[in-house]
């Protein structure tokens, strides 16, 4: 009889977890739609969405993490011959 009670409890617990996840997934869809609307509004105002997304991504990072990323980008660009020259930087 203990097995039946344990199984029933696990079934109820599993169902509750699945229902919570489903509710959260639905909320996530709603929030994603809201974010999409804000991006559309920004685009309508004249903002570049690609750059806006990058700015938001950078704001999520710590300053040291951003600096490390920028340094690596500079190294990679230099390795590809794409880094601005010193004369260009001075201008």
C-alpha atoms as an extended CHARMM CRD file, in Angstrom:
* protein
*
        91  EXT
         1         1  UNK       CA              0.0000000000        0.0000000000        0.0000000000  PROA      1               0.0000000000
         2         2  UNK       CA              2.9610000000        2.3420000000        0.5770000000  PROA      2               0.0000000000
         3         3  UNK       CA              3.9510000000        1.9720000000       -3.0650000000  PROA      3               0.0000000000
         4         4  UNK       CA              0.5200000000        3.0940000000       -4.2270000000  PROA      4               0.0000000000
         5         5  UNK       CA              0.6300000000        6.1550000000       -1.9560000000  PROA      5               0.0000000000
         6         6  UNK       CA              4.1510000000        7.0190000000       -3.0990000000  PROA      6               0.0000000000
         7         7  UNK       CA              3.1680000000        6.6160000000       -6.7500000000  PROA      7               0.0000000000
         8         8  UNK       CA              0.0680000000        8.7510000000       -6.2560000000  PROA      8               0.0000000000
         9         9  UNK       CA              2.1250000000       11.4500000000       -4.5110000000  PROA      9               0.0000000000
        10        10  UNK       CA              4.7810000000       11.3960000000       -7.2470000000  PROA      10              0.0000000000
        11        11  UNK       CA              2.0600000000       11.5920000000       -9.8920000000  PROA      11              0.0000000000
        12        12  UNK       CA              0.5040000000       14.6410000000       -8.2130000000  PROA      12              0.0000000000
        13        13  UNK       CA              3.8790000000       16.2780000000       -7.7320000000  PROA      13              0.0000000000
        14        14  UNK       CA              4.8500000000       15.6260000000      -11.3510000000  PROA      14              0.0000000000
        15        15  UNK       CA              1.5560000000       17.0320000000      -12.6090000000  PROA      15              0.0000000000
        16        16  UNK       CA              2.0250000000       20.1890000000      -10.5120000000  PROA      16              0.0000000000
        17        17  UNK       CA              5.5510000000       20.6830000000      -11.8550000000  PROA      17              0.0000000000
        18        18  UNK       CA              4.4470000000       20.1810000000      -15.4670000000  PROA      18              0.0000000000
        19        19  UNK       CA              1.5810000000       22.6530000000      -15.0290000000  PROA      19              0.0000000000
        20        20  UNK       CA              3.9180000000       25.2620000000      -13.5070000000  PROA      20              0.0000000000
        21        21  UNK       CA              6.3310000000       24.8730000000      -16.4130000000  PROA      21              0.0000000000
        22        22  UNK       CA              3.4680000000       25.2100000000      -18.8960000000  PROA      22              0.0000000000
        23        23  UNK       CA              2.2790000000       28.4210000000      -17.1990000000  PROA      23              0.0000000000
        24        24  UNK       CA              5.8030000000       29.8430000000      -17.2290000000  PROA      24              0.0000000000
        25        25  UNK       CA              6.2520000000       28.9380000000      -20.8980000000  PROA      25              0.0000000000
        26        26  UNK       CA              3.0370000000       30.7970000000      -21.6780000000  PROA      26              0.0000000000
        27        27  UNK       CA              4.2540000000       33.8300000000      -19.7110000000  PROA      27              0.0000000000
        28        28  UNK       CA              7.5510000000       33.6290000000      -21.5960000000  PROA      28              0.0000000000
        29        29  UNK       CA              5.6710000000       33.7880000000      -24.9220000000  PROA      29              0.0000000000
        30        30  UNK       CA              3.7650000000       36.8420000000      -23.7400000000  PROA      30              0.0000000000
        31        31  UNK       CA              6.9390000000       38.5820000000      -22.5880000000  PROA      31              0.0000000000
        32        32  UNK       CA              8.7120000000       37.7200000000      -25.8670000000  PROA      32              0.0000000000
        33        33  UNK       CA              5.8120000000       39.2820000000      -27.7840000000  PROA      33              0.0000000000
        34        34  UNK       CA              6.0240000000       42.3990000000      -25.5970000000  PROA      34              0.0000000000
        35        35  UNK       CA              9.7710000000       42.6790000000      -26.2340000000  PROA      35              0.0000000000
        36        36  UNK       CA              9.1820000000       42.2870000000      -29.9670000000  PROA      36              0.0000000000
        37        37  UNK       CA              6.7040000000       45.1720000000      -29.8250000000  PROA      37              0.0000000000
        38        38  UNK       CA              9.2350000000       47.3950000000      -28.0500000000  PROA      38              0.0000000000
        39        39  UNK       CA             11.8590000000       46.6060000000      -30.6920000000  PROA      39              0.0000000000
        40        40  UNK       CA              9.3300000000       47.4360000000      -33.4170000000  PROA      40              0.0000000000
        41        41  UNK       CA              8.5920000000       50.7280000000      -31.6680000000  PROA      41              0.0000000000
        42        42  UNK       CA             12.3230000000       51.4850000000      -31.4520000000  PROA      42              0.0000000000
        43        43  UNK       CA             12.7330000000       50.6910000000      -35.1500000000  PROA      43              0.0000000000
        44        44  UNK       CA              9.8140000000       52.9700000000      -35.9630000000  PROA      44              0.0000000000
        45        45  UNK       CA             11.5500000000       55.7330000000      -34.0380000000  PROA      45              0.0000000000
        46        46  UNK       CA             14.6660000000       55.2710000000      -36.1730000000  PROA      46              0.0000000000
        47        47  UNK       CA             16.8900000000       53.1610000000      -33.9490000000  PROA      47              0.0000000000
        48        48  UNK       CA             19.0200000000       50.4010000000      -35.4740000000  PROA      48              0.0000000000
        49        49  UNK       CA             17.6720000000       47.1980000000      -33.9300000000  PROA      49              0.0000000000
        50        50  UNK       CA             20.8440000000       45.1760000000      -34.4830000000  PROA      50              0.0000000000
        51        51  UNK       CA             22.8740000000       47.7720000000      -32.5970000000  PROA      51              0.0000000000
        52        52  UNK       CA             20.2040000000       48.0870000000      -29.9120000000  PROA      52              0.0000000000
        53        53  UNK       CA             20.3440000000       44.3290000000      -29.2990000000  PROA      53              0.0000000000
        54        54  UNK       CA             24.1420000000       44.5300000000      -29.0350000000  PROA      54              0.0000000000
        55        55  UNK       CA             23.9170000000       47.4090000000      -26.5360000000  PROA      55              0.0000000000
        56        56  UNK       CA             21.4760000000       45.4260000000      -24.4120000000  PROA      56              0.0000000000
        57        57  UNK       CA             23.7740000000       42.4090000000      -24.5730000000  PROA      57              0.0000000000
        58        58  UNK       CA             26.7550000000       44.5280000000      -23.4900000000  PROA      58              0.0000000000
        59        59  UNK       CA             24.8210000000       46.0660000000      -20.5890000000  PROA      59              0.0000000000
        60        60  UNK       CA             24.2630000000       42.5820000000      -19.1720000000  PROA      60              0.0000000000
        61        61  UNK       CA             28.0160000000       42.0490000000      -18.8640000000  PROA      61              0.0000000000
        62        62  UNK       CA             30.3570000000       43.2610000000      -16.1760000000  PROA      62              0.0000000000
        63        63  UNK       CA             32.7790000000       46.0050000000      -17.3020000000  PROA      63              0.0000000000
        64        64  UNK       CA             35.7770000000       43.6620000000      -17.0410000000  PROA      64              0.0000000000
        65        65  UNK       CA             34.0240000000       41.0330000000      -19.1300000000  PROA      65              0.0000000000
        66        66  UNK       CA             33.2240000000       43.6680000000      -21.7870000000  PROA      66              0.0000000000
        67        67  UNK       CA             36.8330000000       44.8740000000      -21.8030000000  PROA      67              0.0000000000
        68        68  UNK       CA             38.1470000000       41.3280000000      -22.2090000000  PROA      68              0.0000000000
        69        69  UNK       CA             35.7350000000       40.7300000000      -25.0860000000  PROA      69              0.0000000000
        70        70  UNK       CA             36.7210000000       43.9860000000      -26.7920000000  PROA      70              0.0000000000
        71        71  UNK       CA             40.4250000000       43.1450000000      -26.3810000000  PROA      71              0.0000000000
        72        72  UNK       CA             39.8960000000       39.7340000000      -27.9750000000  PROA      72              0.0000000000
        73        73  UNK       CA             37.9420000000       41.2830000000      -30.8320000000  PROA      73              0.0000000000
        74        74  UNK       CA             40.8420000000       43.6940000000      -31.4070000000  PROA      74              0.0000000000
        75        75  UNK       CA             43.3210000000       40.7850000000      -31.4310000000  PROA      75              0.0000000000
        76        76  UNK       CA             41.2020000000       38.8150000000      -33.9030000000  PROA      76              0.0000000000
        77        77  UNK       CA             40.6980000000       41.8400000000      -36.1700000000  PROA      77              0.0000000000
        78        78  UNK       CA             44.4340000000       42.5730000000      -36.1060000000  PROA      78              0.0000000000
        79        79  UNK       CA             45.1880000000       38.9480000000      -36.9930000000  PROA      79              0.0000000000
        80        80  UNK       CA             42.8720000000       39.2890000000      -39.9920000000  PROA      80              0.0000000000
        81        81  UNK       CA             44.3910000000       42.6190000000      -41.0350000000  PROA      81              0.0000000000
        82        82  UNK       CA             41.1530000000       44.4160000000      -40.2090000000  PROA      82              0.0000000000
        83        83  UNK       CA             42.2830000000       46.4950000000      -37.2340000000  PROA      83              0.0000000000
        84        84  UNK       CA             42.3290000000       50.2630000000      -37.7540000000  PROA      84              0.0000000000
        85        85  UNK       CA             45.8090000000       51.6900000000      -38.1640000000  PROA      85              0.0000000000
        86        86  UNK       CA             47.3190000000       54.0440000000      -35.5750000000  PROA      86              0.0000000000
        87        87  UNK       CA             46.8360000000       56.9800000000      -37.9840000000  PROA      87              0.0000000000
        88        88  UNK       CA             43.1280000000       56.1670000000      -38.3100000000  PROA      88              0.0000000000
        89        89  UNK       CA             42.7370000000       55.9600000000      -34.5300000000  PROA      89              0.0000000000
        90        90  UNK       CA             44.3850000000       59.3850000000      -34.0810000000  PROA      90              0.0000000000
        91        91  UNK       CA             41.9820000000       61.0030000000      -36.5450000000  PROA      91              0.0000000000
